[in-house]
Amino acid sequence: MHRTWMRAQREKFGFSAKSFRVPELGLVALRAVGHRSQRTPEPFRSGRSDIAMSKKFWIKALAAVATAGAVIFPFAPPADAAYACKSGQTCFYYNSNDTGSVYLAAGLTNDGDSVWDFWNRHYTNGVNANDSVSSIVNNTPFALFVFTDGYGNGPYFVVNPGENVVGLTWVEVHHAEHDRDSGVCAWELDKRSFNDVISSASLHKPDFHPAPPANC
């Protein structure tokens, strides 16, 4: 910028010399370095505007990634969703309140059906069902007898037709006790925990009662 041109502009527009003091000083500095001053290349510029643009870029990029993820997995199922036991089914759940993985006893649908060894049965997640049941749904028209031991042995608990037992920590349990008067074993009824002890089960009419063991 030439001084003569600057003076002409001041006279034309009425600017004071003071308003041009800073540019003139800058002009002197430019001349001192031989007019080699160049604008800093765009990739290396810095300042508030560049920082703001950088933030906007990353915000948009992250938003795009999040949107893409939502498109790829729009209907992700909840983990370990509870199974709703259907009509005619007998369902044994790993957790209380009919939650967690479920063992669907396909062999327990009619009077006299039995599963004598839970050790060979598994929940839908592959875990062994023996000594691990915490809640039961009996959607059959028969009474479900569950036992602490295999093959219908040991103390038992009855789940009535259509009953949902959401917890087994305090239920009415039939257990064999020696009757001193008769000298034989007889069933006694009291409340106790039946959680994580079931090893076998069978379906019978509601008026059925297993025979007590010979020895107790």
C-alpha positions in Angstrom: 0.0 0.0 0.0 1.6 3.3 -1.1 1.7 6.4 1.2 0.5 8.7 -1.6 -2.6 6.5 -2.2 -3.3 6.4 1.6 -3.1 10.2 1.8 -5.5 10.5 -1.1 -8.0 8.2 0.6 -7.7 10.3 3.8 -8.4 13.5 1.9 -11.2 11.9 -0.1 -13.1 10.4 2.8 -12.0 12.7 5.6 -10.2 10.1 7.7 -7.7 11.3 10.2 -4.1 10.3 10.2 -4.7 8.6 13.6 -7.1 6.1 12.0 -4.4 5.0 9.6 -1.6 4.9 12.2 -1.7 1.1 12.8 -1.9 0.1 9.1 1.0 2.4 8.4 3.1 0.9 11.1 2.2 -2.5 9.7 3.3 -1.3 6.3 6.7 -0.3 7.7 7.1 -3.8 9.2 6.2 -5.4 5.9 8.9 -3.3 4.2 11.4 -4.3 6.8 11.1 -7.9 5.9 11.2 -7.3 2.2 7.4 -7.8 1.6 7.9 -11.6 2.1 4.9 -11.8 4.5 2.4 -14.4 3.3 -0.8 -15.6 4.7 -0.5 -18.7 6.9 -1.6 -21.8 5.0 -5.2 -22.9 5.9 -4.3 -26.2 7.6 -1.9 -24.5 10.0 -4.1 -21.5 11.0 -5.3 -21.2 14.5 -7.8 -19.1 16.4 -11.2 -19.1 17.9 -13.0 -19.5 14.5 -10.9 -22.5 13.6 -11.4 -24.2 17.0 -15.2 -23.6 16.7 -15.2 -25.2 13.2 -13.2 -28.1 14.5 -15.7 -28.7 17.3 -18.6 -28.5 14.9 -16.9 -31.1 12.6 -16.4 -33.6 15.4 -19.9 -33.1 16.8 -21.4 -33.8 13.4 -19.1 -36.8 12.9 -20.1 -38.4 16.2 -23.8 -37.7 15.5 -23.5 -39.5 12.2 -21.9 -42.5 13.9 -24.6 -42.6 16.5 -27.3 -42.4 13.8 -25.7 -45.2 11.8 -25.6 -47.4 14.9 -29.3 -46.7 15.5 -30.1 -47.7 11.9 -28.1 -50.9 12.1 -29.6 -52.0 15.4 -33.1 -50.4 15.6 -34.8 -53.1 17.5 -32.2 -54.6 19.9 -34.0 -57.1 22.2 -33.6 -56.7 26.0 -31.0 -59.0 27.6 -32.4 -62.1 29.2 -36.0 -61.1 28.7 -38.5 -63.1 30.9 -40.3 -65.9 29.1 -44.1 -65.9 29.4 -45.2 -69.4 30.3 -47.9 -70.5 27.8 -51.1 -72.5 28.4 -50.4 -76.2 29.0 -46.7 -75.6 29.8 -44.8 -76.3 32.9 -42.0 -73.7 33.3 -39.1 -73.7 35.8 -37.2 -70.4 36.1 -33.6 -69.8 37.3 -34.6 -66.6 39.1 -37.5 -65.6 41.3 -40.6 -63.8 39.8 -40.5 -65.9 36.7 -37.3 -64.2 35.4 -34.0 -65.3 34.1 -33.5 -68.3 31.9 -36.3 -70.9 31.8 -36.5 -74.7 31.6 -39.6 -75.7 29.6 -40.5 -79.2 30.8 -41.9 -80.6 27.6 -42.5 -84.0 29.2 -44.8 -82.6 31.9 -48.2 -82.1 30.2 -50.5 -84.9 31.3 -51.4 -86.9 34.4 -48.6 -89.3 35.3 -45.9 -87.5 33.3 -42.6 -87.1 35.1 -39.1 -85.8 34.8 -37.1 -88.0 37.2 -33.7 -86.4 36.8 -33.2 -82.6 36.4 -29.5 -83.2 36.0 -30.2 -84.1 32.3 -32.3 -81.0 31.8 -31.1 -77.5 31.0 -32.3 -73.9 30.8 -32.4 -72.1 27.5 -29.0 -70.5 28.3 -27.5 -74.0 28.7 -27.2 -74.0 32.5 -28.0 -77.3 34.2 -31.5 -77.2 35.8 -30.7 -79.4 38.8 -30.8 -77.7 42.2 -31.2 -74.3 40.7 -35.0 -73.5 40.3 -36.2 -70.4 42.0 -39.8 -69.9 40.6 -42.4 -72.1 38.9 -45.4 -71.7 36.7 -47.8 -74.6 36.3 -50.2 -73.9 33.4 -51.5 -77.5 33.2 -54.8 -78.8 34.7 -52.8 -81.1 37.0 -51.0 -80.7 40.3 -47.2 -80.5 39.9 -45.2 -82.3 42.5 -41.5 -81.3 42.8 -39.0 -83.2 44.8 -35.6 -82.5 46.4 -34.2 -85.8 45.1 -34.3 -87.7 41.9 -37.0 -90.2 40.9 -39.6 -88.6 43.1 -37.8 -89.1 46.4 -37.3 -86.7 49.3 -39.4 -83.9 50.6 -41.8 -82.4 48.1 -43.8 -79.3 47.3 -47.0 -79.1 45.3 -47.8 -76.4 42.7 -51.5 -76.4 42.1 -53.1 -76.3 38.6 -52.7 -72.9 37.0 -50.6 -71.6 40.0 -47.6 -69.3 39.7 -45.1 -69.6 42.5 -42.9 -66.5 42.2 -40.5 -67.5 45.0 -39.6 -70.7 46.8 -37.9 -69.3 49.9 -41.0 -69.9 52.1 -43.4 -72.6 51.0 -45.4 -75.5 52.4 -43.2 -78.6 52.2 -44.1 -82.3 52.8 -41.4 -84.1 54.5 -41.3 -87.6 56.0 -41.0 -88.1 59.7 -40.9 -91.2 61.8 -44.2 -91.7 63.6 -43.5 -93.2 67.0 -47.0 -94.5 67.6 -47.2 -96.5 64.4 -43.5 -97.0 63.9 -43.6 -96.0 60.3 -42.8 -92.9 58.3 -45.5 -90.3 57.7 -45.7 -87.0 55.9 -45.4 -83.9 57.9 -46.2 -80.4 56.6 -44.4 -77.2 57.5 -43.0 -74.1 55.8 -39.4 -73.9 54.7 -37.2 -72.9 51.8 -37.5 -75.0 48.6 -35.2 -72.7 46.6 -32.4 -74.3 44.6 -33.2 -77.9 45.7 -35.5 -79.4 43.1 -34.2 -82.5 41.3 -37.3 -84.2 39.9 -41.0 -83.5 39.2 -44.2 -85.2 38.2 -47.9 -84.3 37.3 -50.8 -85.9 39.0 -54.5 -85.3 39.8 -54.9 -82.8 42.7 -56.0 -85.5 45.2 -52.8 -87.6 44.6 -50.4 -88.1 47.5 -47.1 -89.9 47.1 -46.4 -92.8 49.4 -44.1 -92.0 52.3 -40.7 -93.6 52.2 -40.1 -96.9 54.0 -37.4 -95.5 56.1 -37.0 -92.0 57.5 
